Amino acid sequence: MEARLAHHFRAIETQRQAERFGMWLFLATEVLLFAGLFCGYTLYRFLYPETFHAASAHLDATLGTVNTVVLISSSLTVALAHHFAHQGRSRVAGVLLFVSVAAGLAFLGIKAVEYGHKFEEGLLPGRYFHNEHLKAPGASMFFTVYFLTTGLHAFHVIIGMGVLTWIGVRAWRREFHENHNIPVELAGLYWHLVDLVWIFLYPLLYLV
């Protein structure tokens, strides 16, 4: 199946460049969104350095590390999917995209386990915070930032899984080949951004 040329483009290559440019603009807005959250994190960590350090010790670094490996691996399978789609091996690309979706499910499952531990320990944001071992000013703010940033990231993971599933189904139907693989490329760019955001969140929340 060849890519369809929209009526307002003169050539298919111009359309492809516009599609790529549009995706990069969208990704730029996503970067700005998370950059604002990172700035907020930096400000509050500057105000409550000792409390943020103590609060981060209540996060499970092992689960965070496993999730990091899972997402990095999923970026590899997405990149390979684009490679095989470009070679005309559309069904192989589809399988790799489904593997990436499975990795996203694993990531969300591990994150759900983490969230469950925080609920049990009373490490919740705002007025719901009631942990007996963390009473210093700023402790509640740390977990407000934690749930806000990781929750928003998880929401992006869910969106990315939906996009990869849709593209994976189309790939399984052999819709992509050397001259038509832009949808795989654009879906991959979004997924790589999701992974990149986590690569920043992981050290800031779990390691610093």
N, C-alpha and C positions, 0 to 999 in steps of 0.2 A: 504494500500500500504506500503510495507516494504522498508526501506532504501536500496539502492543498494550499494554493496561493490565494491569499485574501485579495479582495478586489481593490484595496487601496495600496497594494504593493505592486511594483513593476516587475520584480524578479524574486525568485524564491530565496536567493542569498540575502537580499535586503530584508526580507521577512525574518530570516533566521537571526540576522544581526539585531533586529529590533526586539526579537524575543529574548535574546541573551541580555541586551541592554535593559529591558524591562525587569528581568529577574534580578540583575545586579542592583538596580534602583530599589527594588523591594527588599533585598538583603541588606542594603545600606540602612533602611528604616529600622530593620530588626536589630542591627548593630547599635543604632542610636538608642533604641529602647533598653537594651541590656547595659549599654554604657552608662545610662542614667542610674540604673540599679547598682552598678559597680561603684559609681561615685558616691552613692548613699552609703554603701558598705564601707568604703574608705573613710568617709567622714566619721561614722559612728565607731569604727575601729580606732581612729585617732582619739576620739573622746573617751572611749572605754577600753584601752588596750589590754589591761590585765583581765577584765571581765570577759572580753571576747576570747582571749586565750583559754581561760578556764572553761568557757561554754563550749568551745570547739572540741575540747577533750571528751565531751559527752556524745560526739558524733562517732559513728563506727567507720573508722578509716579503712578497714578491710572490705566492707561492703562498698564503700566509695571507690576503692581501687578496682574491685571486680567490675563495677559498673563502668569505670573508665575503660577497662580492657574490652568490655562488651561493645561499647560505642565505637571505639577505635577499629575493632574488627568489622563492625557493620559498615564503617566508611570504606574499608577495603573492599568488601563485597559489592558495595554500590559502585565504586570505581571500576571494578572488574565487569560489572553489568554493563556499564557504558562502553567499555572496551569491546565486549562481545557483541553488543548491539551494533556497534560501528562495523564490525566484521561480518555482520549478517547472521550471526548465531543468536537469533532473537529469543529462542526458548531457553537457551543457557542463561541469557541475561534475565529472563523472567524468574528462573529458579534462584539466581543470586539475589534478586530483589526480594523474593519471598523469604530468603535466609536473613536478609537485613530486617525485614518486618519482624521475624521471630526474635532477632536480637533486641529490637525495640521492646517487644513484649517482655523479654527477660529483664531488660533495664527497668521497666515500670514495675515488674513484680518485686525486684530487689528494693526499689524505692518504696513500695508499699510496706515491705517488712520494716524498713527504716522508720517510716512514718508511724507504724504501729508501736515501735519501741518508744518513740517520743511521746505518744499519747499515754502510754503506760507510766512514763516517768514524769508526766506533768510538764514536759518541755514544749509548751504551746505558746503561740504569740499573744501579746496583749494581756487583757485581763484574765485570760485562761491559764496563764503561767502560774504554776504552784509547786515548783520543785524545792524541796527542803535544803538541798545542797548548794543551790545557786540563788543567793539573795542579794548579791551586789547590784548596784545600779547598772543598767545596760544589758543584763542577762536576758531579760525578756525581748529587748530590741534585737539581740543576736538571732534569736529564734524567729522573730518576725521577719528579719532579712532572709534567714534560711528557708522558711516556708514560702516566702514570696518568690524568691529567685528560683528555687528548685521546683516549686509548683508551676511557675510560668514556663520553665524549661520543659517540664513533663508534658504540659499542654502542647508545646511545640513538637515534642516527640510524637504525641498522638496524631497531630495533624500530618506530620511527616510519614507516619505509618500508613495513614489513609492514602496519601499521594503515592507512596511506593506500591501499595497494593493495587491501586488503579492502573499504574504504569506496568506493574508486573503482569496483570491480567492481559493487557494489550500486547505485552512482549510475548506471552505464551501463545497468543493468537498470531504470532509472526508478523506483527505490524511494523517492526523496526528493522532497518538494514543500513547499509553504508550511506545511502542518500536521505535517510529519514530516521534520525535518532535524537533530535533536539529534545523531545519530552523526557527521555531518559537522562540526558545531560542536565536539564533544568531541575528535575526532581533530585538528582544527585547533588547539585549545588545547595539546595535547601537542606538536605540531610547533612552535608558537610558543615554547614553553618550551625546546625543543632549540636553536632559533635564538638565544634570549636567552642561554643558557649560553655559546654560542660568542661572542656579542658581548662577554662578559666575558673569555673565554679569550684572544681575539685580541689585545687591547691588553696584557694582563698578560704574555703569553708573547712576543709579537712586537715590541711597540712601547715598553713602559715601560723 
